[in-house]
Amino acid sequence: MPIAVIVDWYGPYTSKAALRDEMRCWASGTRALYMGVRRGNIVNYVGLTNRPESRMNNHERLAHPDNVKFFCGEIVTRGIGGRRATKCKTDLKLAEHALIAYLQPAQNGTLSRRELDDCVVLYSRFFDARDSETPSNPLPKFPRVIAYNSWSGDWDV
C-alpha cells in the first residue's frame, strides 16, 4: 500500500546526551526517527523507535565518534490501520527505510542494500531545538521531499 509520511525533525543537538534528554520527554508509543550527522552535514545513521523515552540509553551506533550533531523526528501523519506482520508500525518502518535507501548512511549498511517494497513519499520539516516551534534549515542539502516509485524503481527529490 503506497504511503505518504510527514516527519517533524527537531535539532540539532550537539551531544547524544542532549538528544536523550529531549526524547525522554516523549511519550511511549510515539513513532520516532533519529539521526546522527557527521561533519559536513552528512547523515551517518538513521534509526527508529516506538519507545523514544528509553531507546537512547545504550545505543552504540549513535554514540559513534563521527556523529557530531543529532536530530529526533516525530511522525505526525496518521498511521495505517489494521494488522501488520512486524511489531514496528508500517509508516515508521517505511519512513526509516526510505531515508536509509536514499541517503545511504555509512552506519546503516544492511538496510540500505534492501529495496523498498512499496511507493513512499516522505516530507521532512525541521524545527529549532530551543523552542520546537521555529522553522529552521540546519541541513541545507537534506532533501525536504523524498519520493520512491516502486513500479519504476525511481527516486524523485
Phi and psi in degrees as a GROMACS rama.xvg file:
@    title "Ramachandran Plot"
@    xaxis  label "Phi"
@    yaxis  label "Psi"
@TYPE xy
-60.1688  149.313  PRO-2
-144.337  146.599  ILE-3
-118.704  134.138  ALA-4
-130.641  135.509  VAL-5
-109.975  130.694  ILE-6
-119.555  126.508  VAL-7
-95.1487  113.707  ASP-8
-96.4578  141.018  TRP-9
-123.519  135.923  TYR-10
152.819  -171.235  GLY-11
-83.8793  148.3  PRO-12
-103.226  138.891  TYR-13
-90.9482  -0.658139  THR-14
-149.715  156.926  SER-15
-63.5733  -34.8143  LYS-16
-62.413  -39.929  ALA-17
-66.5013  -40.1003  ALA-18
-63.0759  -44.6642  LEU-19
-60.4874  -43.6328  ARG-20
-61.6054  -39.4836  ASP-21
-66.5254  -46.8324  GLU-22
-72.512  -20.1007  MET-23
-64.6907  -23.3357  ARG-24
-80.2421  -13.2837  CYS-25
-82.4504  144.751  TRP-26
-72.7547  150.219  ALA-27
-63.0871  139.343  SER-28
96.4839  -10.9188  GLY-29
-66.9366  128.514  THR-30
-80.2346  107.945  ARG-31
-126.491  145.935  ALA-32
-116.711  159.259  LEU-33
-148.108  153.168  TYR-34
-133.461  143.256  MET-35
-107.368  132.958  GLY-36
-122.54  133.484  VAL-37
-95.6987  177.87  ARG-38
-54.481  146.423  ARG-39
85.0497  9.62265  GLY-40
57.8001  41.9345  ASN-41
-102.232  123.694  ILE-42
-66.7595  124.428  VAL-43
-105.355  -25.7758  ASN-44
-155.888  139.852  TYR-45
-129.152  133.467  VAL-46
-136.262  171.065  GLY-47
-134.85  158.733  LEU-48
-159.943  149.987  THR-49
-100.892  -5.67221  ASN-50
-127.164  69.1401  ARG-51
-63.8366  -23.6573  PRO-52
-69.8812  -19.8144  GLU-53
-126.947  -8.04919  SER-54
-65.5956  -32.0459  ARG-55
-82.4142  -0.343984  MET-56
-60.6137  -42.4564  ASN-57
-143.922  88.7677  ASN-58
-129.123  101.557  HIS-59
-64.6918  -46.4661  GLU-60
-67.3455  -36.7366  ARG-61
-69.8253  -28.8026  LEU-62
-82.2705  3.02647  ALA-63
-56.3455  138.45  HIS-64
-63.2908  -19.9396  PRO-65
-70.2859  -24.1116  ASP-66
-76.638  114.998  ASN-67
-112.152  -15.5881  VAL-68
-134.511  153.386  LYS-69
-137.279  146.409  PHE-70
-134.965  145.08  PHE-71
-119.912  142.624  CYS-72
-130.437  140.128  GLY-73
-112.972  130.009  GLU-74
-76.4578  120.678  ILE-75
-105.843  -3.74076  VAL-76
-87.5443  160.632  THR-77
-71.4127  145.509  ARG-78
-79.2304  177.255  GLY-79
-88.6933  127.073  ILE-80
-77.3538  167.516  GLY-81
99.7096  -177.932  GLY-82
-74.9357  152.141  ARG-83
-134.925  157.47  ARG-84
-81.1689  -19.3477  ALA-85
-121.952  166.545  THR-86
-74.234  -19.3547  LYS-87
-85.2722  138.462  CYS-88
-65.269  141.461  LYS-89
-58.5216  -45.7077  THR-90
-65.9636  -37.2545  ASP-91
-65.7596  -45.6784  LEU-92
-64.5432  -43.9212  LYS-93
-68.4999  -35.7661  LEU-94
-63.8036  -46.0223  ALA-95
-62.3296  -46.1715  GLU-96
-63.1642  -40.345  HIS-97
-63.411  -44.23  ALA-98
-61.3788  -45.089  LEU-99
-67.3984  -44.1425  ILE-100
-63.4006  -36.6708  ALA-101
-83.05  -46.831  TYR-102
-80.9861  -23.6905  LEU-103
53.4114  55.416  GLN-104
-61.8135  142.296  PRO-105
-59.2635  -34.6556  ALA-106
-90.2496  2.45942  GLN-107
-111.645  53.3843  ASN-108
-57.3032  -54.1866  GLY-109
-71.3176  -40.6136  THR-110
-70.6819  -29.8436  LEU-111
-69.3669  -20.2445  SER-112
-87.3049  -13.0055  ARG-113
-87.5218  141.032  ARG-114
-77.3175  148.126  GLU-115
-72.7848  142.426  LEU-116
-89.1536  -11.4023  ASP-117
-147.463  169.906  ASP-118
-72.3428  135.817  CYS-119
-138.841  135.733  VAL-120
-121.603  126.548  VAL-121
-122.387  120.805  LEU-122
-110.926  125.126  TYR-123
-110.741  131.295  SER-124
-118.844  136.751  ARG-125
-111.757  138.815  PHE-126
-129.582  150.1  PHE-127
-65.3855  139.489  ASP-128
-67.8543  -24.5928  ALA-129
-69.7667  -40.1645  ARG-130
-126.828  -5.75545  ASP-131
60.6226  15.074  SER-132
-126.136  -28.1844  GLU-133
-79.6615  120.437  THR-134
-61.2097  143.115  PRO-135
-141.54  170.968  SER-136
-134.719  65.9464  ASN-137
-75.3516  -19.2624  PRO-138
-125.036  81.9403  LEU-139
-57.8135  -29.1903  PRO-140
-92.5137  -1.94655  LYS-141
-72.3066  126.663  PHE-142
-69.0302  128.333  PRO-143
-73.8353  -31.0217  ARG-144
-127.232  126.911  VAL-145
-122.409  125.34  ILE-146
-129.064  131.218  ALA-147
-120.214  129.394  TYR-148
-104.067  108.278  ASN-149
-70.3988  -20.7183  SER-150
-70.6493  -42.8759  TRP-151
-101.518  -16.8311  SER-152
77.9377  16.8195  GLY-153
-97.9643  149.363  ASP-154
-105.189  138.698  TRP-155
-120.013  129.242  ASP-156
